[in-house]
């Protein structure tokens, strides 16, 4: 996630045996995968069938990636997390579910 390179972010998933909570970036110019750093103690649990969206930062900042819900193999998850692309931290967002 540097400079002008176009990239793709991938978080979590399922390999047919295990659910994942790893977070990778793919650089289209370099054609390389890199593990995104995580400077927070907490991170989302392993999951698949979730949704992620990138919200660009103000003034050209990298912005944030929002992670919504998913399935852990037993339970439909109803949590929301946000990854800060400047600080490299995950934060759980408390949501009132009715």
C-alpha positions as a printed Julia matrix, in Angstrom:
98×3 Matrix{Float64}:
   0.0     0.0     0.0
   2.43    2.53   -1.09
   2.58    5.35   -3.56
   0.52    5.17   -6.71
   0.3     1.39   -6.93
  -3.14   -0.09   -7.53
  -3.8    -2.86   -5.06
  -6.4    -5.32   -3.82
  -7.06   -6.18   -0.16
  -8.23   -9.64    0.91
  -9.3   -10.49    4.47
 -10.16  -13.93    5.83
 -11.88  -16.71    3.97
 -12.14  -20.49    3.96
  -9.74  -22.99    2.41
 -12.07  -25.99    2.68
 -10.74  -26.92    6.13
  -9.91  -23.76    8.08
 -11.49  -20.34    8.41
  -8.98  -17.49    8.2
  -8.52  -14.02    9.65
  -5.37  -13.1     7.77
  -5.3    -9.82    5.85
  -3.29   -9.47    2.64
  -2.63   -6.82    0.02
  -1.85   -7.64   -3.61
   0.08   -5.09   -5.67
  -0.89   -5.24   -9.33
   2.3    -3.51  -10.46
   4.67   -5.66   -8.4
   2.47   -8.79   -8.68
   3.27   -9.57   -5.05
   1.21  -10.51   -2.01
   2.12   -9.01    1.38
   0.64   -9.62    4.8
  -0.87   -6.41    6.18
   0.69   -5.39    9.51
  -1.46   -5.46   12.63
  -0.43   -3.22   15.52
  -3.53   -3.89   17.63
  -3.92   -6.62   20.23
  -7.38   -7.57   19.01
  -8.46   -8.47   15.51
 -11.54  -10.03   13.9
 -12.05  -13.74   14.46
 -11.57  -16.16   11.53
 -14.55  -16.06    9.14
 -15.93  -16.28    5.64
 -19.15  -15.07    3.95
 -18.33  -11.59    5.28
 -18.26   -8.24    3.52
 -15.51   -5.63    3.37
 -15.49   -2.14    1.92
 -12.71    0.43    1.57
 -13.62    4.0     2.52
 -10.99    6.42    1.15
  -9.37    8.9     3.51
  -9.92   12.63    3.44
  -7.28   14.61    1.54
  -5.73   11.58   -0.12
  -5.24    9.49    3.02
  -5.36    5.72    2.76
  -8.65    5.52    4.63
 -10.21    2.55    6.36
 -11.48   -0.95    5.57
 -14.8    -1.88    7.16
 -15.51   -5.57    7.86
 -19.1    -6.68    8.39
 -20.48   -9.92    9.8
 -19.62  -13.33    8.36
 -19.78  -16.97    9.42
 -17.27  -18.82   11.59
 -18.44  -22.35   10.76
 -20.9   -22.48   13.67
 -22.37  -19.02   14.16
 -23.53  -16.17   11.96
 -21.41  -13.28   13.16
 -22.95   -9.86   13.71
 -19.84   -7.87   14.48
 -18.33   -4.86   12.74
 -14.6    -4.05   12.61
 -12.63   -1.23   11.05
  -8.99   -1.43    9.92
  -7.1     1.86    9.81
  -4.78    1.83    6.78
  -2.6     4.59    8.3
  -2.21    3.12   11.82
  -2.46   -0.59   10.82
  -4.92   -1.31   13.63
  -8.21   -3.19   13.92
 -10.96   -1.72   16.13
 -14.28   -3.4    16.89
 -17.26   -1.08   16.43
 -20.03   -1.61   18.97
 -23.35   -1.9    17.1
 -26.79   -2.19   18.67
 -28.56   -5.11   16.96
 -32.32   -5.35   17.42
